[in-house]
């Protein structure tokens, strides 16, 4: 994947992460089911891992 595509994908993932964060906060304020919140948190963690991985790849592009 080229750098431009990586940056675009990273931006999309960051937006998704922020959306999931809002859902978690909203879930706590509305006392939603723990299982539902757990699923959102798990998805958020996976997105965060992917963001970290992409950031490392982009750093390698910058070093090259």
Backbone as a chain_set.jsonl record, in Angstrom:
{"seq": "XXXXXXXXXXXXXXXXXXXXXXXXXXXXXXXXXXXXXXXXXXXXXXXXXXXXXXXXXXXXXXXX", "coords": {"N": [[0.853, -1.174, 0.0], [0.544, 2.237, -0.801], [1.892, 5.362, 0.508], [-0.013, 7.441, 0.536], [-2.478, 6.075, 0.477], [-2.279, 4.703, 2.888], [-2.295, 6.856, 4.687], [-4.874, 7.85, 4.219], [-6.423, 5.669, 5.039], [-5.652, 5.572, 7.704], [-6.727, 7.996, 8.636], [-9.45, 7.419, 8.353], [-9.689, 5.307, 10.213], [-9.074, 6.662, 12.572], [-11.258, 8.366, 12.746], [-13.272, 6.449, 13.078], [-12.492, 5.379, 15.529], [-12.892, 7.591, 17.2], [-15.645, 7.807, 16.943], [-16.477, 5.411, 18.146], [-15.555, 5.907, 20.723], [-17.279, 7.973, 21.469], [-19.649, 6.511, 21.501], [-19.184, 4.776, 23.638], [-18.968, 6.57, 25.807], [-21.53, 7.683, 25.679], [-22.985, 5.381, 26.172], [-22.29, 4.826, 28.838], [-23.425, 7.053, 30.091], [-26.068, 6.567, 29.68], [-26.508, 4.219, 30.929], [-26.186, 1.706, 29.602], [-26.257, -1.767, 28.637], [-23.755, -3.901, 29.98], [-22.56, -5.9, 28.422], [-22.984, -5.016, 25.807], [-21.52, -2.599, 25.886], [-19.02, -3.696, 26.349], [-18.516, -5.001, 23.929], [-18.305, -2.83, 22.192], [-16.083, -1.549, 23.308], [-14.148, -3.508, 22.875], [-14.051, -3.553, 20.079], [-13.159, -0.941, 19.69], [-10.61, -1.091, 20.835], [-9.381, -2.85, 19.021], [-9.392, -1.246, 16.72], [-7.733, 0.789, 17.616], [-5.322, -0.605, 17.859], [-4.832, -1.16, 15.173], [-4.524, 1.435, 14.222], [-2.154, 2.177, 15.533], [-0.377, 0.402, 14.33], [-0.478, 1.272, 11.642], [0.54, 3.841, 11.967], [3.168, 3.255, 12.613], [4.011, 2.102, 10.199], [3.78, 4.33, 8.517], [5.706, 5.965, 9.67], [7.975, 4.558, 8.981], [7.952, 4.988, 6.219], [8.559, 7.699, 6.212], [11.126, 7.658, 7.218], [12.532, 6.435, 5.224]], "CA": [[0.0, 0.0, 0.0], [1.377, 3.432, -0.833], [1.771, 6.25, 1.665], [-1.281, 8.184, 0.465], [-3.559, 5.159, 0.879], [-2.107, 4.47, 4.328], [-2.755, 8.055, 5.394], [-6.331, 7.894, 4.096], [-6.956, 4.606, 5.897], [-5.408, 6.009, 9.078], [-7.733, 9.01, 8.956], [-10.728, 6.707, 8.518], [-9.635, 4.577, 11.48], [-9.133, 7.638, 13.666], [-12.659, 8.792, 12.828], [-14.014, 5.317, 13.635], [-12.111, 5.303, 16.934], [-13.587, 8.687, 17.882], [-17.066, 7.434, 16.969], [-16.638, 4.38, 19.173], [-15.367, 6.575, 22.017], [-18.544, 8.66, 21.762], [-20.646, 5.487, 21.841], [-18.881, 4.294, 24.985], [-19.358, 7.629, 26.747], [-22.991, 7.751, 25.655], [-23.463, 4.169, 26.827], [-22.175, 4.987, 30.286], [-24.368, 8.053, 30.581], [-27.422, 6.017, 29.578], [-26.51, 2.936, 31.648], [-26.434, 0.606, 28.68], [-25.844, -3.112, 29.009], [-22.305, -4.104, 30.04], [-22.134, -6.734, 27.296], [-22.956, -4.116, 24.646], [-20.372, -1.712, 26.047], [-17.824, -4.519, 26.195], [-18.299, -5.229, 22.494], [-17.826, -1.567, 21.621], [-14.715, -1.346, 23.802], [-13.296, -4.482, 22.202], [-13.874, -3.054, 18.719], [-12.345, 0.269, 19.81], [-9.236, -1.543, 21.066], [-8.88, -3.373, 17.74], [-9.146, -0.095, 15.85], [-6.54, 1.463, 18.153], [-4.153, -1.421, 17.478], [-4.617, -0.953, 13.746], [-4.0, 2.795, 14.098], [-0.756, 2.13, 15.962], [0.364, -0.316, 13.294], [-0.367, 2.155, 10.483], [1.444, 4.937, 12.317], [4.525, 2.711, 12.5], [4.294, 1.963, 8.776], [3.995, 5.672, 7.976], [6.998, 6.432, 10.176], [8.987, 3.899, 8.153], [7.985, 5.712, 4.941], [9.237, 8.968, 6.436], [12.553, 7.397, 7.449], [13.157, 5.959, 3.98]], "C": [[0.904, 1.244, 0.0], [1.046, 4.366, 0.328], [0.433, 6.981, 1.677], [-2.461, 7.322, 0.911], [-3.489, 4.864, 2.377], [-2.626, 5.654, 5.135], [-4.273, 8.165, 5.365], [-6.977, 6.863, 5.031], [-6.793, 4.982, 7.373], [-6.447, 7.044, 9.504], [-9.099, 8.37, 9.199], [-10.774, 5.971, 9.861], [-9.715, 5.524, 12.678], [-10.557, 8.155, 13.852], [-13.513, 7.701, 13.457], [-13.734, 5.195, 15.138], [-12.844, 6.375, 17.739], [-15.085, 8.393, 17.994], [-17.34, 6.387, 18.05], [-16.475, 4.969, 20.573], [-16.653, 7.306, 22.421], [-19.627, 7.663, 22.18], [-20.436, 4.967, 23.261], [-19.332, 5.325, 26.019], [-20.872, 7.749, 26.83], [-23.589, 6.544, 26.375], [-23.391, 4.257, 28.331], [-23.208, 5.972, 30.822], [-25.813, 7.563, 30.528], [-27.54, 4.624, 30.203], [-26.857, 1.76, 30.74], [-25.82, -0.691, 29.204], [-24.325, -3.263, 28.96], [-21.786, -4.929, 28.865], [-22.015, -5.881, 26.029], [-21.743, -3.189, 24.72], [-19.056, -2.472, 25.879], [-17.496, -4.767, 24.738], [-17.747, -3.972, 21.833], [-16.378, -1.318, 22.039], [-13.738, -2.282, 23.099], [-13.014, -4.02, 20.764], [-12.958, -1.826, 18.717], [-10.875, -0.093, 20.007], [-8.614, -2.08, 19.779], [-8.547, -2.26, 16.764], [-7.888, 0.63, 16.306], [-5.271, 0.697, 17.781], [-3.804, -1.208, 16.004], [-4.042, 0.443, 13.485], [-2.513, 2.819, 14.445], [0.123, 1.469, 14.903], [0.566, 0.571, 12.059], [0.581, 3.318, 10.755], [2.9, 4.479, 12.224], [4.93, 2.585, 11.032], [4.572, 3.339, 8.153], [5.328, 6.256, 8.448], [8.141, 5.82, 9.372], [9.092, 4.563, 6.789], [8.787, 7.008, 5.1], [10.733, 8.796, 6.635], [13.282, 7.007, 6.167], [13.502, 7.071, 3.022]], "O": [[1.904, 1.29, 0.716], [0.053, 4.182, 1.032], [-0.184, 7.121, 2.733], [-3.338, 7.788, 1.638], [-4.517, 4.784, 3.049], [-3.312, 5.477, 6.142], [-4.892, 8.53, 6.364], [-7.953, 7.158, 5.72], [-7.685, 4.74, 8.186], [-6.983, 6.971, 10.61], [-9.812, 8.737, 10.133], [-11.786, 6.014, 10.561], [-10.355, 5.209, 13.681], [-11.008, 8.358, 14.979], [-14.382, 7.99, 14.279], [-14.647, 4.935, 15.922], [-13.355, 6.104, 18.825], [-15.711, 8.691, 19.011], [-18.327, 6.482, 18.779], [-17.178, 4.571, 21.501], [-17.06, 7.259, 23.581], [-20.417, 7.928, 23.086], [-21.398, 4.745, 23.997], [-20.003, 4.982, 26.993], [-21.432, 7.899, 27.916], [-24.577, 6.67, 27.097], [-24.305, 3.823, 29.032], [-23.795, 5.749, 31.88], [-26.678, 8.076, 31.239], [-28.548, 3.938, 30.027], [-27.708, 0.932, 31.066], [-24.975, -0.685, 30.099], [-23.682, -2.808, 28.014], [-20.688, -4.679, 28.37], [-21.052, -6.015, 25.273], [-21.026, -3.016, 23.734], [-18.093, -1.94, 25.327], [-16.328, -4.746, 24.35], [-16.831, -4.043, 21.013], [-15.548, -0.924, 21.22], [-12.622, -1.883, 22.767], [-11.878, -4.088, 20.295], [-12.093, -1.688, 17.852], [-9.995, 0.53, 19.412], [-7.454, -1.798, 19.483], [-7.538, -2.322, 16.061], [-7.07, 1.04, 15.482], [-4.259, 1.304, 17.428], [-2.634, -1.092, 15.64], [-3.175, 0.609, 12.627], [-1.711, 3.415, 13.725], [1.229, 1.93, 14.623], [1.66, 0.612, 11.496], [1.336, 3.73, 9.874], [3.765, 5.245, 11.8], [6.055, 2.92, 10.663], [5.497, 3.484, 7.353], [5.997, 6.965, 7.696], [9.15, 6.476, 9.112], [10.191, 4.694, 6.249], [9.588, 7.365, 4.236], [11.519, 9.67, 6.271], [14.488, 7.218, 6.036], [14.03, 6.812, 1.94]]}, "num_chains": 1, "name": "protein.A"}
